[in-house]
Amino acid sequence: MDFLNVVMQGKKVGATIRRVEDLSEALLHPNIGAIFLLGGNINILPSVVKKVHADNKVLMVHLDMLEGAGKDKAGIHLLARMGLRGLVTTKPNLVKFAKEEGMVVIQRLFVLDSESVKTGIKMAAAVKPNAVEILPATIPHYVIQEMKDALGIPVLGGGLLRTEEDVRTALAKGIDAVSTSLQHLWDINFDE
């Protein structure tokens, strides 16, 4: 699967939504193809899935932050039955369950030091997500390259991005795309 074209829809920035009330901004934004939902609960999820799919955008729900869905195989099966096609999680066992349901999965990794890089690579290599998202996005180039070399999948970045320069620097270091809740960063024109 060509993750960057299918999920990110060829865009360099994905919209992170912490509150469902902010969904309409991402749906209307022409630069946004992927929407990362970091919050909400199982009761609102069917309407969110329906809205995002109707606008031909891709919804990735951060399972670890979704209320009301079991963080287990049965919970992921329920989400798949609701029409959810993509998950983000820090938990390797949930990556495995979501892949079994045919979902696209991003494993989120927190990069704190050399050991967290090694552990993240080991976890992701074992469960084979479609992409990894590293936090923060401001890490050194050699870490990004080490992950790409070891995993052979796209590396996304999130966290600690405040300016257009921050986004461009992260991309220049090798990150394939970023996710951010800062709406002014959704406006960056990469065609220049």
Residue pairs with C-beta under 8 A, 6 or more apart in sequence:
1 104
1 130
3 104
3 130
3 131
3 153
3 154
4 10
4 154
4 176
4 177
6 58
6 104
7 33
7 34
7 58
7 60
7 86
7 104
7 130
7 131
8 14
8 33
8 34
8 58
8 176
8 177
9 33
9 34
9 57
9 58
10 33
11 31
11 32
11 33
11 34
11 177
12 167
12 171
12 177
12 178
12 188
12 190
13 31
13 32
13 167
13 177
13 178
13 179
13 180
13 185
13 186
13 188
14 32
14 33
14 34
14 35
14 36
14 60
14 156
14 177
14 178
14 179
14 180
15 25
15 26
15 29
15 32
15 34
15 35
15 36
15 179
15 180
15 181
15 183
15 186
16 36
16 38
16 158
16 179
16 180
16 181
17 23
17 26
17 35
17 36
17 37
17 38
17 39
17 181
18 38
18 39
18 181
19 39
19 40
20 37
20 39
20 40
20 44
20 48
22 181
23 35
23 37
23 48
23 51
23 52
25 183
26 32
26 35
26 57
26 186
27 35
27 51
27 52
27 55
27 57
29 183
29 186
31 186
31 187
31 188
31 189
32 57
32 186
33 57
33 58
34 57
34 58
34 59
34 60
34 179
35 52
35 57
35 58
35 59
35 60
36 60
36 61
36 62
36 88
36 158
36 179
37 48
37 59
37 60
37 61
37 62
37 66
38 62
38 65
38 181
39 62
39 65
39 66
40 48
40 61
40 66
40 67
41 66
41 67
41 68
42 66
42 67
42 68
42 69
42 78
43 68
45 61
45 66
45 69
45 79
45 82
45 84
46 82
46 83
48 59
49 59
49 82
49 83
49 84
50 83
52 58
52 59
53 59
53 83
58 85
58 86
58 104
59 84
59 85
59 86
60 86
60 87
60 88
60 104
60 106
61 79
61 84
61 86
61 87
61 88
62 87
62 88
62 89
62 108
63 69
63 71
63 75
63 76
63 79
63 87
63 88
63 89
63 91
63 94
63 98
64 71
64 88
64 89
64 90
64 91
64 108
69 75
69 76
69 78
69 79
70 78
71 91
71 94
72 97
73 97
73 100
76 87
76 94
76 97
76 98
76 101
76 103
77 97
77 101
79 87
79 101
79 103
80 98
80 101
80 102
80 103
84 103
85 102
85 103
85 104
86 103
86 104
86 105
86 106
87 94
87 98
87 103
87 104
87 105
87 106
88 105
88 106
88 107
88 108
88 133
89 95
89 98
89 105
89 106
89 107
89 108
90 107
90 108
90 109
90 110
92 107
92 123
92 124
92 126
92 127
93 127
95 105
95 107
95 127
95 128
95 129
96 127
98 105
99 105
99 127
99 128
99 129
104 130
105 129
105 130
106 129
106 130
106 131
106 132
106 133
106 156
107 123
107 124
107 127
107 129
107 131
107 132
107 133
108 132
108 133
108 134
108 135
108 158
109 116
109 120
109 123
109 124
109 132
109 133
109 134
109 135
110 116
110 120
110 134
110 135
111 117
111 120
111 134
111 135
111 136
111 139
111 143
117 143
117 146
117 147
120 132
120 134
120 147
121 146
121 147
121 150
121 151
124 132
124 147
124 151
124 153
125 150
125 151
129 153
130 153
130 154
131 153
131 154
131 155
131 156
131 176
132 147
132 151
132 153
132 154
132 155
132 156
133 155
133 156
133 157
133 158
133 179
134 143
134 144
134 147
134 155
134 156
134 157
134 158
134 175
135 157
135 158
135 159
135 160
136 157
136 158
136 159
136 160
137 157
137 158
137 159
137 160
137 161
137 166
137 170
137 175
137 178
138 157
138 159
138 160
138 161
138 166
138 169
138 170
139 157
139 173
140 173
141 173
141 174
144 155
144 157
144 173
144 174
144 175
145 174
147 155
148 155
148 174
154 176
154 177
155 174
155 175
155 176
156 175
156 176
156 177
156 178
156 179
157 170
157 175
157 177
157 178
157 179
158 178
158 179
158 180
160 166
161 167
161 170
161 178
161 180
161 182
161 185
162 182
163 185
164 185
164 188
167 178
167 180
167 185
167 188
168 188
170 178
171 177
171 178
178 185
180 186
